[in-house]
Amino acid sequence: MKYLRLRHNGAERLGRLNGDTVELLDGDLFAAPTPTGETVPVEGIEWLMPCVPPKMVIIVHNIRAAVEKAGHPIPEDPLYLVRSPQALNWHQQPIPKPAGFDGRVFYEGELGVVVGKVARNLDEAQAADAIFGYTCINDVSALELVDKNPSFGQWTRAKSFDGFGCFGPVISTDPLPADAEIVTTVGGRERQRYPVTDMIFSPAQLVSRISRDMTLMPGDVICCGTSVGVLPMKPGTTVEVTVSGVGTLSNVYAPNE
């Protein structure tokens, strides 16, 4: 199943894809929503975030190729931070330029994991069961800020500007293909292509490890980390992130809007 949220007749609605149409649903996404019998064409819908995350957890240094290229050691535990909820963004929405930062803004194509139940101190098998589904992530970053102050790495600021946490367009509850890849195109040119299997910590391992530190809630999104090929975006450029079996997230970097 591929679930989404949309605005229909002025109201926020839950739906699931069925070919070229969206079946509208009633109820809670994480508690067996029921069809209403209404359908609308996919073409022309007003997309919303596929869920409203209580928090978005960002994993860094989790793709082996990128870690090895940068010369970093393989981490013993997941390295992560939490993004401001006001940074959340979704399919077909512009990515704004921060008002308080004049430097370059980078794309990062990633797999997103959506938690479906309260997750606290889980083992790996329990964590796998707590995963509701998968989504596409553009983990936009002002990377030049991270090391700007040598006394403190500004990861939260670099990741939490308004509109930097792009995800969607859907949440797929189907298992990922064994050969699943993340592909990022910028202005139609491929810039990233890497397999999910290059992750140091798998989705279930991430959920398990993080749940031992903090309680994960239904709707929480985990950004699983990115690989090589990260570059700054030029104004007006469309960035698309495709995850095999899930879909394609598309956003335009529109700093002048």
Buried (B, 14 or more C-beta within 10 A) or exposed (E): EBBBBBEBEEEEBBBBBEEEBBBBBEEEBBEEBEBBEBBBEBEEBEBBBBBEBBBBBBBBBBBBEBBEEEEEEEBEEBBBBBBBEEBBBBBBBBBBBBEEBEBEBBBBBBBBBBBBBEBEEBEEEBBBEBBBBBBBBBBBBBBBBBEBEEEEBBBBBBBBBBBBBBBBBBBBBEEBEEEBBBBBBBEEEEBBBBBBEBBBBBBBBBBBBBBBEBEBBBBBBBBBBBBBBBEBBEEEBBBBBBBBBBBBBBBBBBBEE
